[in-house]
Every structure is written in structure tokens, then in C-alpha cells.
């Protein structure tokens, strides 16, 4: 199986860039029908993304430790 890049890790800079673009866009062209930019929504999304990264790393470290112990 080929080694594929971590999609979540590559998407974080794009997510941050697009969020900043949305903030700037709303400042220059506000929409009267919408509330605008929701900081709570972004905080939730970022927290879930970071939690996903930590969860992925969280199970890999013990597996590597057990494998190293058994190898020795």
C-alpha cells in the first residue's frame, strides 16, 4: 500500500486561510440577512480538528511502545 499524506494535517492551513478570508470578506461585504461570522462555530471546529489529531496520535504511541517492548 502506498504511503499517503495525512489529509487532516494538510487541511489545517487551508482551513485557517479560508476562515481568515471569510472574516475579511464579511468585513468588506456584510450580508444584512445573516448574522455574520460565528466565532463559536470556528472554535468548535478547531477543537474537534485538534481533538482528532490528538486521538490519532494517542493510540499510536502506546502501540509503538508495546511493539518496542516486545521487540526487545
PANU-266441 format. One record per atom (N, C-alpha, C, O): residue in one letter; x, y, z. Coordinates in steps of 0.05 Angstrom, whole numbers, padded with zeros to 5 digits, always signed. Example, Ala and Ser with C-alpha at 12.3 -4.5 7.8 and 13.67 -1.06 7.14 Angstrom:
<atoms>
a+00264-00114+00156a+00246-00090+00156a+00264-00066+00156a+00285-00066+00169s+00257-00045+00142s+00273-00021+00143s+00258+00001+00157s+00268+00023+00161
</atoms>
This chain:
<atoms>
x+00017-00024+00000x+00000+00000+00000x+00018+00025+00000x+00037+00026+00016x+00012+00044-00017x+00029+00068-00019x+00026+00086+00006x+00005+00086+00019x+00047+00100+00012x+00046+00118+00035x+00031+00144+00026x+00040+00158+00008x+00009+00149+00039x-00007+00173+00032x-00003+00194+00053x+00001+00188+00077x-00005+00220+00045x-00002+00241+00065x-00026+00243+00084x-00048+00234+00076x-00021+00254+00107x-00043+00257+00127x-00061+00280+00118x-00052+00303+00119x-00085+00274+00110x-00103+00294+00098x-00110+00315+00119x-00112+00339+00113x-00114+00307+00144x-00122+00326+00165x-00100+00346+00170x-00105+00370+00172x-00075+00337+00170x-00053+00354+00175x-00050+00375+00152x-00043+00398+00157x-00055+00366+00128x-00052+00384+00105x-00076+00403+00103x-00074+00425+00091x-00099+00396+00114x-00122+00413+00112x-00123+00436+00133x-00138+00455+00129x-00108+00434+00154x-00108+00454+00175x-00100+00482+00164x-00114+00501+00169x-00078+00484+00149x-00071+00511+00139x-00093+00522+00120x-00098+00546+00120x-00104+00504+00104x-00126+00513+00086x-00150+00523+00101x-00162+00543+00094x-00156+00508+00123x-00179+00516+00139x-00175+00543+00152x-00193+00560+00152x-00151+00548+00162x-00145+00574+00175x-00145+00596+00154x-00156+00618+00159x-00133+00591+00131x-00133+00611+00110x-00162+00618+00101x-00168+00642+00097x-00178+00598+00097x-00206+00603+00088x-00222+00617+00110x-00240+00633+00103x-00217+00611+00135x-00230+00625+00157x-00223+00655+00157x-00241+00672+00160x-00198+00661+00154x-00189+00689+00153x-00201+00703+00129x-00210+00726+00130x-00202+00689+00106x-00214+00700+00082x-00244+00706+00086x-00254+00727+00077x-00258+00688+00101x-00286+00693+00107x-00289+00717+00125x-00308+00733+00120x-00272+00720+00145x-00274+00743+00163x-00270+00769+00147x-00286+00788+00150x-00249+00770+00131x-00243+00794+00115x-00266+00800+00096x-00274+00823+00092x-00276+00779+00083x-00298+00783+00064x-00323+00794+00077x-00336+00812+00066x-00329+00785+00100x-00353+00795+00114x-00349+00823+00123x-00368+00839+00123x-00325+00831+00130x-00320+00859+00139x-00324+00878+00116x-00334+00900+00120x-00316+00870+00092x-00319+00888+00069x-00346+00887+00055x-00355+00906+00044x-00359+00864+00057x-00385+00860+00044x-00404+00846+00063x-00410+00822+00060x-00414+00860+00083x-00433+00847+00102x-00459+00840+00089x-00469+00854+00071x-00471+00819+00099x-00497+00810+00089x-00518+00817+00109x-00516+00809+00132x-00537+00833+00102x-00557+00843+00120x-00575+00821+00131x-00586+00823+00153x-00579+00799+00116x-00597+00778+00124x-00583+00758+00143x-00597+00742+00156x-00557+00758+00144x-00543+00738+00161x-00531+00752+00185x-00527+00776+00186x-00525+00736+00205x-00512+00746+00230x-00483+00753+00225x-00472+00771+00237x-00471+00739+00206x-00443+00744+00201x-00426+00720+00210x-00435+00697+00212x-00402+00726+00217x-00382+00707+00225x-00387+00697+00253x-00391+00713+00271x-00388+00670+00257x-00393+00659+00283x-00367+00648+00295x-00358+00626+00287x-00356+00662+00314x-00331+00654+00327x-00335+00627+00342x-00316+00611+00344x-00358+00623+00354x-00363+00598+00369x-00362+00574+00351x-00352+00552+00358x-00373+00577+00327x-00372+00555+00307x-00344+00548+00299x-00336+00524+00298x-00327+00568+00295x-00300+00563+00288x-00284+00550+00311x-00269+00532+00307x-00289+00560+00335x-00276+00548+00358x-00283+00519+00361x-00266+00502+00368x-00308+00512+00356x-00317+00484+00358x-00303+00468+00336x-00294+00446+00342x-00302+00478+00312x-00289+00463+00290x-00260+00459+00295x-00249+00437+00291x-00246+00480+00305x-00217+00477+00311x-00212+00457+00333x-00194+00441+00332x-00229+00458+00354x-00226+00440+00376x-00230+00411+00367x-00216+00393+00375x-00250+00406+00350x-00255+00379+00340x-00232+00370+00322x-00225+00346+00323x-00221+00388+00306x-00198+00380+00289x-00174+00374+00305x-00160+00354+00300x-00168+00390+00325x-00145+00384+00343x-00149+00359+00359x-00131+00343+00363x-00174+00355+00368x-00180+00330+00382x-00176+00306+00365x-00167+00285+00375x-00183+00308+00340x-00179+00286+00321x-00149+00280+00318x-00141+00256+00317x-00133+00301+00316x-00104+00296+00314x-00093+00283+00339x-00076+00265+00337x-00101+00293+00362x-00092+00281+00387x-00101+00252+00391x-00086+00236+00401x-00126+00247+00382x-00136+00219+00384x-00119+00201+00366x-00113+00178+00374x-00113+00210+00342x-00097+00193+00323x-00070+00188+00335x-00060+00166+00334x-00057+00209+00347x-00031+00205+00358x-00033+00189+00385x-00014+00175+00392x-00055+00192+00399x-00058+00180+00425x-00058+00149+00424x-00048+00137+00443x-00068+00137+00403x-00068+00108+00402x-00043+00097+00389x-00036+00074+00393x-00029+00113+00373x-00005+00104+00360x+00019+00102+00379x+00035+00084+00377x+00020+00120+00398x+00043+00120+00417x+00043+00095+00434x+00064+00082+00436x+00021+00087+00447x+00021+00062+00463x+00027+00037+00445x+00041+00019+00454x+00017+00036+00421x+00022+00014+00403x+00052+00012+00397x+00063-00010+00398x+00064+00035+00392x+00093+00035+00386x+00109+00027+00411x+00128+00012+00408x+00100+00035+00434x+00114+00027+00459x+00112-00003+00464x+00132-00015+00471x+00088-00014+00460x+00085-00043+00463x+00102-00058+00443x+00115-00078+00449x+00101-00049+00418x+00117-00062+00397x+00147-00061+00403x+00161-00081+00400x+00156-00038+00413x+00185-00035+00420x+00192-00054+00443x+00213-00066+00443x+00174-00055+00463x+00179-00073+00486x+00180-00102+00477x+00198-00117+00486x+00162-00110+00460x+00162-00138+00451x+00185-00144+00433x+00196-00166+00433x+00194-00124+00418x+00217-00128+00400x+00243-00133+00416x+00259-00149+00409x+00245-00119+00439x+00269-00122+00455x+00268-00149+00468x+00287-00156+00483
</atoms>
